[in-house]
């Protein structure tokens, strides 16, 4: 559990640092690297931690808990409840690691029993509820009955009689599976509740059966004491006195208390107020003695003090483990930072060198194309001038020579290409310019000519000119200048063109 808590804590610390480092690209990358390394390690540690809980480990822990419980029982026999509680609290600390549900049940049951006998009823109920869960997991009905009986007794002590009755009814559901002593207590509690409700005949019957089933003197005495109280409520004083005469008188403070209580009731009912007063004095003296016996135990204080010490110790351990984890994390991050800085610098240098090389190559190729276009334009202009001179010398019927038209188209195509590359205004150019510049491209850039001549694309003049600009590295601002439009219009053209073809092929310089 501790490892899990620290792992989760570290995870969220890293996530928090990642959020803070949104604007620090390099540090964010470092943190992501750290996260990718640390998280798998944490997961592996969690699984390894869970997998190391072998039977040997559990057996050793169970054995340790049993030793604490056995020691507590020795102290309970000696009536040293303080020492018993300390042993049980040590065992309680091991509960999350225990596999023996019987031991778990015993720890909670005995702590609850000591709390009950010390008057810490609320605390007793909490531990008895835990004990009930472990008893049910262990699968022993008699353990379940024991817990339910103790819960009913505590609730009767708290005057929560209806709740006690419901719990006792649950215990009665296991009546056939319970032993004689447990059956006796169930019947006694039933008789007590019926007496409180005024069902005296039923109460007498159940109390009598409880006394018959009881196996030790204390249980017999408690059942008989209850039966005496029922007789008194029935005004059967003679029978109550006879029963009291055979009841044990010493050895059980609780039984002595009940006997004095019954004797006082009898004397009061018979009008012997002096004897009743004497019984009341004895009852008060015994009550003070019992209170003194339990008050000096101070069981709640012992538990609270122990729990506080355990919590403080666990907090100290958590702080230590957390500090170690943070230091380890910082060391890992520091190491990754050094490594990544070195690696990033190397990668960045290589990246810049590649960009520089590609840029130089591209500019060289584009420059070569521009030179070729300049040369072609000059040569075609010269040829056209020569043809004009020759054409004037020819007869009228020969002046429509196709060769001349072809050269003129080539010249126009070169002029259009020149205008495109020199960022001239081409907004008024149409299909004729599209045709002649496409023909010229077969000589200058054959792969581009194949693209813009593809009938599947059905390019418009503007789209054709856009492709030539894109091919030759023109940016959006340069395109907008040539077309006499906004950059937004250029982006719209690019988006529309991207639906017709793969624009990536335009950047592939041959």
C-alpha positions in Angstrom: 0.0 0.0 0.0 2.8 2.4 0.8 4.6 1.7 -2.5 1.3 2.3 -4.3 0.7 5.6 -2.5 4.2 6.8 -3.3 4.0 5.7 -6.9 0.7 7.5 -7.5 2.1 10.6 -5.8 5.2 10.6 -8.0 3.0 10.1 -11.1 0.9 13.1 -10.3 4.0 15.2 -9.5 5.4 14.4 -12.9 2.0 15.2 -14.6 1.9 18.5 -12.8 5.4 19.4 -13.9 4.4 18.5 -17.5 1.5 20.9 -17.3 3.8 23.7 -16.0 6.3 23.0 -18.8 3.9 23.5 -21.7 5.9 26.5 -22.9 9.2 24.9 -22.4 9.5 22.5 -25.2 12.8 20.9 -24.4 12.0 20.4 -20.7 8.6 18.9 -21.6 10.4 16.4 -23.8 12.7 15.6 -20.9 9.8 15.1 -18.5 8.0 12.9 -21.0 11.2 10.8 -21.3 11.3 10.6 -17.5 7.6 9.6 -17.4 8.1 6.9 -20.0 11.0 5.4 -17.9 9.6 5.9 -14.4 6.0 4.8 -14.8 6.9 1.3 -16.2 9.4 0.9 -13.3 6.7 1.8 -10.8 4.3 -0.6 -12.3 6.9 -3.4 -12.2 7.7 -2.6 -8.6 4.0 -2.8 -7.7 3.6 -6.1 -9.4 6.8 -7.4 -7.9 5.7 -6.2 -4.5 2.4 -8.0 -4.9 4.0 -11.1 -6.2 6.5 -11.3 -3.3 3.7 -12.1 -0.9 4.5 -15.7 -0.9 3.0 -18.2 1.4 6.2 -18.1 3.5 5.8 -14.4 4.0 2.1 -14.7 5.0 2.9 -17.6 7.2 5.5 -15.6 9.1 3.1 -12.7 9.5 0.2 -15.0 10.6 2.6 -16.7 13.1 3.6 -13.3 14.5 0.0 -12.3 14.9 -0.9 -15.6 16.6 1.9 -15.0 19.1 0.5 -11.6 20.0 -3.0 -13.1 20.4 -1.7 -15.9 22.6 0.1 -13.4 24.8 -3.0 -11.3 25.1 -5.0 -14.4 26.3 -2.4 -15.0 29.0 -2.8 -11.4 30.2 -6.6 -11.7 30.1 -6.5 -14.8 32.3 -4.4 -12.7 34.7 -6.9 -9.8 34.5 -4.2 -7.6 33.1 -6.3 -6.0 30.4 -3.8 -3.1 29.8 -1.1 -5.5 28.7 -3.6 -7.6 26.8 -4.8 -4.6 24.8 -1.2 -3.6 23.9 -0.5 -7.1 22.5 -3.8 -7.0 20.6 -3.0 -3.6 19.1 0.3 -4.9 17.9 -1.6 -7.8 16.2 -4.1 -5.3 14.8 -1.4 -3.5 12.9 -0.8 -6.7 10.9 -4.4 -7.2 9.9 -3.9 -6.0 6.2 -1.2 -8.6 5.7 -2.9 -11.6 7.4 -4.4 -14.5 5.4 -5.6 -16.5 8.5 -9.2 -15.2 9.0 -9.4 -16.9 12.3 -6.6 -14.8 13.7 -8.2 -11.7 12.2 -11.4 -12.6 13.9 -9.7 -13.3 17.3 -7.9 -9.9 17.2 -11.1 -7.9 16.7 -13.2 -10.0 18.9 -10.9 -9.8 21.9 -10.3 -6.1 21.5 -14.1 -5.7 21.3 -14.5 -7.8 24.4 -12.1 -5.8 26.5 -13.7 -2.6 25.3 -17.1 -4.0 26.3 -15.9 -4.9 29.8 -14.3 -1.5 30.2 -17.5 0.3 29.3 -16.3 1.5 25.9 -19.4 0.4 24.2 -19.2 2.4 21.0 -15.7 1.2 20.4 -16.7 -2.4 21.2 -19.4 -2.3 18.6 -16.9 -1.1 15.9 -14.5 -4.0 16.6 -17.3 -6.5 16.9 -18.6 -5.5 13.5 -15.1 -6.2 12.1 -14.9 -9.5 13.9 -18.3 -10.4 12.4 -17.0 -9.9 8.9 -13.9 -12.0 9.5 -16.1 -14.7 11.2 -18.3 -14.9 8.1 -15.2 -15.1 5.9 -13.8 -17.9 8.0 -17.0 -19.8 7.7 -17.5 -21.0 11.3 -21.1 -20.5 12.5 -20.1 -20.6 16.2 -17.7 -17.6 15.7 -20.6 -15.7 14.1 -22.8 -16.5 17.0 -20.2 -15.4 19.5 -19.9 -12.0 17.8 -23.7 -11.5 17.6 -24.1 -12.4 21.3 -21.5 -9.9 22.3 -23.1 -7.2 20.1 -26.5 -7.9 21.7 -25.0 -7.6 25.2 -23.4 -4.3 24.4 -26.6 -2.9 22.9 -28.5 -4.0 26.0 -25.9 -2.2 28.1 -26.5 0.9 26.0 -30.3 0.5 26.6 -30.8 0.1 22.8 -33.1 -2.8 23.5 -34.8 -3.1 20.2 -31.5 -3.1 18.3 -30.2 -5.7 20.7 -33.3 -7.8 20.1 -32.7 -7.7 16.3 -29.1 -8.8 16.7 -30.1 -11.6 19.1 -32.7 -12.7 16.6 -29.9 -13.0 14.0 -27.9 -15.1 16.5 -31.0 -17.3 17.1 -30.9 -18.1 13.4 -27.8 -20.1 14.1 -29.4 -21.8 17.2 -29.1 -25.4 15.9 -25.4 -24.9 15.0 -24.5 -23.2 18.3 -23.2 -25.1 21.3 -25.0 -25.3 24.6 -23.4 -22.3 26.2 -24.3 -20.1 23.2 -27.8 -21.4 23.1 -28.1 -20.5 26.8 -27.0 -16.9 26.2 -29.4 -16.6 23.3 -32.3 -17.8 25.4 -31.2 -15.6 28.3 -31.2 -12.5 26.1 -34.6 -13.5 24.7 -36.0 -13.9 28.2 -34.5 -10.5 29.2 -36.1 -8.7 26.3 -39.5 -10.4 26.9 -39.3 -9.4 30.5 -38.8 -5.8 29.5 -41.8 -6.0 27.2 -44.0 -7.6 29.9 -44.2 -11.1 28.4 -43.4 -12.6 31.8 -44.6 -16.2 31.1 -42.5 -16.4 27.9 -39.6 -14.7 29.7 -39.8 -17.3 32.6 -39.8 -20.2 30.1 -36.8 -19.0 28.2 -34.9 -18.1 31.3 -35.5 -21.5 32.8 -34.2 -23.2 29.6 -31.2 -20.9 29.6 -30.3 -22.0 33.2 -30.7 -25.7 32.2 -28.4 -25.3 29.1 -25.7 -23.2 31.0 -22.5 -25.1 31.5 -20.5 -22.9 33.9 -21.4 -21.4 37.2 -21.3 -17.8 36.0 -23.7 -18.5 33.1 -26.0 -20.5 35.5 -25.9 -17.7 38.0 -26.8 -15.1 35.4 -29.7 -17.1 34.1 -31.0 -17.8 37.6 -30.6 -14.1 38.6 -32.7 -13.2 35.6 -35.3 -15.8 36.6 -35.4 -14.3 40.1 -36.2 -10.9 38.6 -39.0 -12.4 36.6 -40.4 -14.1 39.7 -40.3 -10.8 41.6 -42.2 -9.1 38.7 -44.8 -12.0 39.0 -44.9 -11.3 42.8 -43.6 -14.9 43.4 -41.2 -13.8 46.2 -41.1 -17.2 47.9 -39.9 -18.9 44.7 -37.4 -16.1 44.1 -35.9 -16.5 47.6 -35.6 -20.3 47.2 -33.8 -19.8 43.9 -31.5 -17.2 45.4 -30.6 -19.6 48.3 -29.0 -22.1 45.8 -27.2 -19.5 43.7 -23.4 -19.1 44.0 -22.5 -16.1 46.1 -18.9 -15.4 45.4 -16.3 -15.4 42.7 -18.2 -13.3 40.1 -18.7 -9.6 40.7 -21.4 -9.3 38.1 -23.3 -12.1 39.6 -23.0 -10.7 43.1 -24.2 -7.3 41.7 -27.3 -9.0 40.2 -28.0 -11.0 43.4 -27.9 -7.8 45.5 -30.2 -6.1 43.0 -32.7 -9.0 43.3 -32.5 -9.2 47.1 -33.1 -5.4 47.4 -36.2 -5.8 45.1 -37.5 -8.6 47.2 -37.1 -6.8 50.5 -38.7 -3.7 49.1 -41.7 -5.6 47.8 -42.1 -7.3 51.2 -41.9 -4.0 53.1 -38.5 -4.6 54.7 -37.2 -1.2 53.9 -34.3 -1.4 56.4 -33.1 -4.6 54.7 -33.6 -3.1 51.3 -31.6 0.0 52.3 -28.8 -2.2 53.5 -28.8 -4.1 50.1 -28.7 -0.7 48.3 -25.6 0.2 50.4 -23.9 -3.0 49.5 -25.0 -2.6 45.9 -23.4 0.9 45.8 -20.2 -0.3 47.4 -19.9 -3.1 44.9 -20.8 -0.8 42.0 -18.0 1.6 43.1 -15.6 -1.3 43.3 -16.5 -2.4 39.8 -16.2 1.1 38.4 -12.8 1.4 40.1 -11.7 -1.8 38.6 -12.6 -0.7 35.1 -11.8 3.0 35.3 -8.1 2.4 36.2 -7.8 0.3 33.1 -8.4 3.4 30.9 -8.7 1.2 27.8 -9.8 3.9 25.4 -6.8 6.0 26.4 -4.5 3.1 25.8 -5.9 2.4 22.3 -5.9 6.1 21.3 -2.4 6.5 22.5 -1.2 3.4 20.6 -3.1 4.4 17.5 -1.6 7.9 17.6 1.9 6.4 18.0 1.3 4.1 15.0 0.0 6.9 12.9 2.9 9.2 13.8 5.4 6.4 13.0 3.7 5.7 9.7 3.7 9.4 8.8 7.4 9.5 9.6 8.0 6.5 7.4 5.9 8.0 4.6 7.9 11.2 4.7 11.1 9.3 4.6 10.0 7.1 1.7 8.6 10.1 -0.1 11.8 12.1 0.3 13.8 9.2 -1.0 11.4 8.9 -4.0 11.6 12.6 -4.7 15.4 12.5 -4.5 15.6 9.5 -6.8 13.2 11.2 -9.2 15.2 14.4 -9.3 18.4 12.4 -9.9 16.8 10.5 -12.8 15.5 13.8 -14.2 18.9 15.4 -13.8 20.6 12.5 -15.6 18.0 12.5 -18.3 18.4 16.3 -18.7 22.1 16.0 -19.3 21.7 13.1 -21.7 18.9 14.7 -23.6 20.7 18.1 -23.9 23.7 16.4 -25.4 21.5 14.2 -27.6 19.3 17.2 -28.6 22.3 19.4 -29.5 23.7 16.6 -31.7 20.3 16.0 -33.4 19.8 19.8 -33.9 23.2 20.2 -35.6 22.5 17.3 -37.9 19.0 18.7 -38.7 20.4 22.1 -39.5 23.1 20.6 -41.7 20.4 18.6 -43.6 18.2 21.7 -44.0 21.2 23.7 -45.3 22.2 21.1 -47.8 18.7 20.7 -49.1 18.2 24.5 -49.3 21.5 24.9 -51.2 20.6 22.1 -53.6 17.1 23.5 -54.2 18.4 27.0 -54.8 20.9 25.6 -57.2 18.3 23.7 -59.1 15.9 26.7 -59.2 18.7 29.0 -60.3 19.6 26.6 -63.0 16.0 26.6 -64.2 15.8 30.4 -64.1 19.0 30.6 -66.2 17.6 28.1 -68.7 14.4 30.2 -68.9 16.4 33.4 -69.4 18.5 31.8 -72.2 15.4 30.3 -73.8 13.6 33.6 -73.8 16.6 35.4 -75.4 17.0 32.7 -78.0 13.3 32.7 -78.9 13.2 36.4 -79.1 16.1 36.3 -81.5 14.4 33.6 -83.6 11.2 35.5 -83.7 13.0 38.6 -84.9 14.7 36.6 -87.7 11.4 35.1 -88.6 9.7 38.5 -88.8 12.4 39.7 -91.2 12.1 36.6 -93.3 8.3 36.7 -93.3 8.3 40.3 -94.7 10.4 39.1 -97.6 8.0 36.2 -98.4 5.0 36.4 -100.6 1.6 37.2 -99.0 0.3 33.6 -99.2 3.3 32.1 -97.2 3.2 34.5 -94.3 0.9 32.2 -92.2 3.6 29.6 -91.7 2.9 27.1 -88.9 6.5 27.1 -87.8 6.2 30.8 -87.0 3.1 30.2 -85.0 4.8 27.4 -83.1 7.7 29.6 -82.3 5.4 32.4 -81.3 3.6 30.0 -78.9 6.8 28.9 -77.4 7.8 32.5 -76.9 4.5 33.3 -75.2 4.9 30.2 -73.0 8.4 31.3 -72.0 7.1 34.9 -71.4 4.3 33.5 -69.2 6.7 31.3 -67.2 9.1 34.3 -66.9 6.2 36.4 -65.5 5.3 33.7 -63.1 8.8 33.3 -61.7 9.5 37.0 -61.6 6.3 37.7 -59.5 4.7 39.8 -62.3 0.9 40.4 -62.5 -0.7 37.3 -64.1 -4.2 37.9 -62.8 -5.5 38.5 -66.4 -3.9 35.4 -67.9 -6.3 32.7 -69.1 -6.6 29.4 -71.0 -4.3 30.5 -73.8 -1.5 31.3 -71.4 -2.2 28.0 -69.6 -1.8 26.1 -72.8 1.4 27.6 -74.0 3.1 27.5 -70.6 2.1 23.9 -70.2 3.8 23.1 -73.6 6.9 24.9 -72.5 7.1 22.9 -69.2 7.6 19.7 -71.2 11.0 21.1 -72.1 11.9 22.7 -68.8 10.3 20.4 -66.1 8.8 17.2 -67.6 7.6 15.8 -64.3 5.6 18.9 -63.6 4.3 19.0 -67.1 2.9 15.5 -66.6 1.1 16.7 -63.4 -0.5 19.8 -64.8 -1.4 18.1 -68.1 -3.2 15.2 -66.3 -6.9 15.3 -67.6 -8.1 13.7 -64.3 -7.2 16.9 -62.4 -8.9 19.3 -64.9 -6.9 22.2 -63.7 -8.0 25.8 -64.2 -5.5 28.4 -65.5 -5.1 29.8 -62.0 -4.5 26.3 -60.6 -1.9 25.6 -63.3 0.0 28.8 -62.5 -0.4 28.0 -58.8 1.2 24.6 -59.3 4.2 26.2 -61.2 4.6 28.7 -58.3 4.4 25.9 -55.7 6.9 23.9 -57.6 9.4 26.8 -57.7 9.2 27.6 -54.0 6.9 30.7 -54.1 5.3 31.6 -50.7 1.7 32.7 -50.2 2.6 36.4 -50.2 4.4 36.1 -53.6 1.5 34.2 -55.0 -1.0 36.8 -53.7 1.1 39.5 -55.4 1.1 37.7 -58.8 -2.6 37.0 -58.7 -3.5 40.4 -57.2 -5.5 38.8 -54.3 -5.3 38.2 -50.6 -3.3 35.4 -48.9 -6.6 34.0 -47.6 -7.7 33.6 -51.3 -4.4 31.8 -52.0 -5.0 29.4 -49.1 -8.5 28.7 -50.4 -7.1 27.9 -53.8 -4.5 25.6 -52.2 -7.3 23.8 -50.2 -9.4 23.4 -53.3 -6.4 22.1 -55.3 -5.5 19.7 -52.5 -8.8 17.9 -53.1 -7.9 17.3 -56.7 -4.3 16.1 -56.2 -1.5 15.3 -53.8 0.3 18.6 -53.4 3.3 16.9 -52.0 4.4 15.7 -55.4 4.9 19.4 -56.5 7.7 19.8 -54.0 9.7 16.8 -55.4 12.5 18.5 -57.4 14.1 16.3 -60.0 
